[in-house]
Amino acid sequence: MADAQVNGTRIWYELRGEGPPLVQIGGAVSGHEGYAAVTERMAEHFTVLDYDHRGYGQSDRPDQRYGIDVWADDLAALLTAAGIERCHVHGGSMGGFIASAFAARYPERVDRLVIGGAVARCDRMGRTQFEVWKLLARAYGVASEAVALELTTKAFSRAYLDTLGDDLVREMQEVTARNVTTPVFCDACDAMIETDVVPLLGHIVAPTLVMAGSEDCLTPVDCGPDGVGARGMASAIDGARLHVLSGCGHGNLVERPDESIAVILDFLQGGV
């Protein structure tokens, strides 16, 4: 574990494993913990860089406006601080927005790109869901039962949710409390509401894998006409591959870790 001074802010990171470098970019709730189900196995093949982006987890949380560009620039500076010139990049959920922006702005630093559980532009349904998250967080606190109930029902498929125990909501509250404050969470929601990476997709030159769950109601395979979902992202990135996990919800790394790892490994190790 280590800390790096990145654009005036202390960023926590950890390197595990051996092999080509792979950075994993967290989402709007759980920071680096979002990769807990897959990091150990990915580290059998790669030098995995997990980190908490600015405002999250064990990194500093300066009082500022947060957004996708801030986090993408921080990642570039973090890689430099960690001595990594070029790497594979995996961004999930909000991390998919960050990964897309990073790959377009810093193409020389990306070997292969994995985007999971993300859209290029939210439709009305997506924007409304994130507005609801903001309202609940401001009314009850981001680590409240109300927010945890909302997050858990958006994170997983209905079938998988029915298999989980009664401690799920409490566990979600604990993860959220460790990793993000209400103001930063609301900024993250605004970032996903406002960000449109569609104009950037044509600038991504790295081989790209886009992953999505068929039952993902938060960042769907196909958005309404006002948005661009996973299928549209894959179509807009030259040569990109789309993998849809049948029956899976938004949190594919938790709900389908074995399938997710197999698909990602095949792609990062040279699969078409």
Secondary structure, 3 states (H helix, E strand, C coil): CEEEEECCEEEEEEEECCCCEEEEECCCCCHHHHHCCCHHHHCCCCEEEEECCCCCCCCCCCCCCCCHHHHHHHHHHHHHHCCCCCEEEEEECHHHHHHHHHHHHCHHHEEEEEEECCCCECCHHHHHHHHHHHHHHHHHCCCCHHHHHHHHHHHCCHHHHCCCCCCHHHHHHHHHHHHCCHHHHHHHHHHHHHCECHHHHCCCCCCEEEEEECCCCCCCCCCCCCCECHHHHHHHCCCCEEEEECCCCCCHHHHCHHHHHHHHHHHHCCCC
